[in-house]
Amino acid sequence: MEKRVKQLRTDRQLTQEEAYNDTGIHFGRIEQGKRDASFTTILKICNYFDLTLEEFFIKDFSELK
């Protein structure tokens, strides 16, 4: 999940600080694996990037095949 969060942020050319200012979510902690994201945080990230939960997780699941 850490890679997915970073990918979403960098694809939109956002810094961790910009994403934090917009959401209040510490992206750096999640991206570095220092903190697991709660379900509520994942929902906020999905809303921020205009994704469904399925869209958020589909890349990670497709890589497992």
N, C-alpha and C positions, 0 to 999 in steps of 0.2 A: 504494500500500500504506500510505503514511503516514496517509492519511485513514481507511482501514479500521481500522487499529490504534486511532486516536484515537476513532473512532465506537464501537468495541466497549467501550473503557474508559469513555467518558462515558455510554454507554447504561446501564451498570451503576453509574453514579455513583461511580466510583473516581477518586481522584487519582493522578497519576503516582507519587507517593511510596508510596501504598498498593499499587499494582500492582508497584512495584519491590520493596517489602518482601516481598510474597508470592512473587515469581518471580526476583528478582535481575536482571531485564531493565530496561535504561534506556529506558523508554517515551518519554521526552522526546527523546532523540537520534533515535529512529526516527520519531517524529511530526514532528519538525522537518526530517527529511530529511538530517540530519547523518551518519547511519549507516544503511547498508543492513542489513536483517536477514538473517542466515544461515538456511539451511534448518533447522538445529537450533533456532534462536531462533523461527522461525515455528511449528515443531512445539510448542515450549513455550507459545507464545501460544495456539495452538489448544487444547492441553490445559487451559490456565488458564481459557479461556472455554468449554470443553466443546464444541468445534467440530471438524468434520473439515476436512481441507485444502480439500476441495471447497467446503464452506460458507464457509470463510474467503475464498476467491478468487471465488466465484460473483458477488458483488455487483460487483466490479471488472470482471469479464468481461462481465456483462450490460449495464453502462454503455457498453461499447465498441460495441454494436450500433447 
